[in-house]
Amino acid sequence: MQVYGIDLSKEKFDVNFLDATGKEKHRTVKNELSAIWRFLSEIPLGSILCAEHTGTYGDLLVFLCNQYGVSIALVPGYTVRHSLGVVKGKSDPIDAARLREYGERFNDKLSFREYQGEHMSELRQLYSLRSQLVKARKELRTGAHARDQLPMQSVSVNLILKTALEALDDQVDQVEKEMSKIIMNESELVENYSLSVSVLGVGPVIATDMIIRTGNFKVIDTARKAASYAGVCPFPNSSGNMVGKSRTSPFADRTLKTLLYMGAKAAVKHNKEYQLYYRKKQQEGKPHFLIMNNVMNKLLRTIYSVVKNKTPYSRDYICLDPRERENVNSSEKNVA
């Protein structure tokens, strides 16, 4: 099995591999359609590509690998650096060699990537554009608040600012309408979207973000993986006789974590089940942010549960404590 280590960049990518005699070889390939296609046609059948995960720079390579039937795995640079022991020096050829070594040594841990479909790709691009537009709108509004305190106001600045904000509002609305069209025209997307928004506290933005980041609940296919990805899953912190508090990892998707926090606040305010849970933990003396982290975990489990069972969430349902459920069952048996 031939393993190719690939260090990706915008213009090109560096490739490291071993030839038939076991000698290390290096080559550079332009990150464009014709060059990548020629490179894939030259590698032996059954080869594996191990590339660094660098966002959109590897999308074209992944897409062409899927078309050509070549297995490709995208590995975070952090994982590679901390799996090979103490290493010194850094350059594109060196990084490619380390990626090849990682693919050879940890072949059983590689997760091969499939490029998302046309609808998912367009939805992801629209969502990214929406985030940029919302950020620009927020910056303009923040600047406007500061200028309101000035003793002299510029009429021209206020007119231009008003026009710019109105244009951004219209553009955000247009993007959201396009996203809604894509979701409603794809059966799998609209089903999981409808099930997600049935959960009180989960709105269109959270549901769309979850679909994009989890690959429509297929790539990140369990609530536990989603909690780890979003950074709301506490990990143990102990060694020998030292037992510390469990903490969440800083390596997380902060955007998704922020959205889940906003959803958890809405759920605690409007959902009976979450209200009771929050009050119970508050009476036990738990701090606010610890409770909210647990609520975010609970919200993720609820979303994955309704998606897996294909059953909308019942807003009047209250989950009983297991001990209370046992008491109810025993009383029903006694009555019978």
Secondary structure, 3 states (H helix, E strand, C coil): CCEEEEEECCCEEEEEEECCCCCEEEEEEECCHHHHHHHHHHCCCCCEEEEECCHHHHHHHHHHHHHHCCEEEEECHHHHHCCCCCCCCCCHHHHHHHHHHHHHHCHHHCCECCCCCHHHHHHHHHHHHHHHHHHHHHHHHHHHHHHCCCCCCCHHHHHHHHHHHHHHHHHHHHHHHHHHHHHHCCHHHHHHHHHHHCCCCCCHHHHHHHHHHCCCCCCCCCHHHHHHHHCCCEEEEEECCEEEEEEECCCCCHHHHHHHHHHHHHHHHHCHHHHHHHHHHHHCCCCHHHHHHHHHHHHHHHHHHHHHHCCCCCCCCCCCCHHHHHHHHHHHHHHC
